[in-house]
Amino acid sequence: LKRLIRRIASSRAYQAPMAATPSDAAAEAYVYHGPIARRMTAEQFIDAVWTITGTAPSAPAADVLRMKIEPGQFENIDVEGQWIWSNREGTPEAGETVTMRGVIELSGKPEKAFGAVTADNEYALFVNGRKVRDDTNWETVEAVDLTGFLKEGKNEILIGAKNGGNGPNAASAFFEMRAVLAGSRAEVAGGTDDSWKWTSQALDAKGKFAKPVGDWAPVRILDGKTWSAKTMPQIRAALARSEGAGGRMVRASLMKSDLLMRSLGRPNREQVVTVRPEHLSTLQAIDLANGEILSATLKRGAANLLASHQGADPATLIDELYRQALSRSPRPDEAKVLSEVMGSSLSGQGIEDALWSVMMLPEFQLVR
């Protein structure tokens, strides 16, 4: 398949100037004069935005196995993480809420990183101050892509865990991660163990504490046979699935349709649609111009690019953006305009405006 794509993309026929779309009457006597432009589908557009901005979800909504499972592959995976609890004296409160903290140090930049997480009953996972995933069912284990979250050096892992019910019930959590460092085939593993700490202070929605924590205490590890029996097969499956996925980005087609995707033409139901609207509608223009979903995505993407290009020259980022989005370098007039948009130094707002400017180009939204 890769050879076929390379053959097509490098051909003179594909690289020829785009021809006008033939009318229905002329289609019967069609003669090839060059590739015909076609708008990207909703899923293709969202995939392209996620790829450039690094804002793809950490896990798909659809439980699709993107790998081949070998017999016994799950059973052969060693799991280092353990179920951990708070070490509170006395009877825990009903609906206990705690925060678990662990520090995992990596000797190099992770080329690929993934993990598995769950909690009894619900959790929110934050890695280096950024939210990765949350869930409210302890009987399910979530596979998470940590490639864009972990870094070289010390990594802070925070899990806000909360138990349910009206009676005394301690909250517990489980986390396991694997990372492959750049230039190395060795896999680094880590997870919840007796080195983790806990506090009764809860995290807010952004993973922050209301005040500095002064009561970090060692966690407690109990006989977790009940929890392990229920979740260990899922934990091994999640690790195997993440490892086999090869760090591939989650695709929009595996996520639930949102208002932006529906506006761009994704069917409301998962049904076969052979033809989608080719012309830009008023609703699509509004959503692309100032829609909340796209705006929030570009804002997060700008923050990601700003973090990964600290101290870089704006011209370098502009060239990278054009090469990734349009497969070419910017023309002098284009580089001048975006340089004025970004300013003399990189900023979140400047990058956000530049991203929007490039993604609104017909050259970006039309494919051959």
Secondary structure, 3 states (H helix, E strand, C coil): CHHHHHHHHCCHHHHCCCECCCCHHHHCCCCCCCCECEECCHHHHHHHHHHHHCCCCCCCCCCCCCCCCCCCCCCCCCCCCCCEECCCCCCCCECCEEEEEEEEEECCCEEEEEEEEEEECEEEEEECCEEEEEECCCCCCEEEECCCCCCCEEEEEEEEEECCCCCECCCEEEEEEEEEECCCCCEEEEECCCCCEEECCCCCCCCCCCCCCCCCEECECCCCHHHHHHHHHHHHHHHHHHHHCCCCCCCHHHCCCCHHHHHCCCCCCCCCCCCCCCCCCHHHHHHHHHCHHHHHHHHHHHHHHHHHCCCCCHHHHHHHHHHHHHCCCCCHHHHHHHHHHHCCCCCHHHHHHHHHHHHCCHHHHEEC
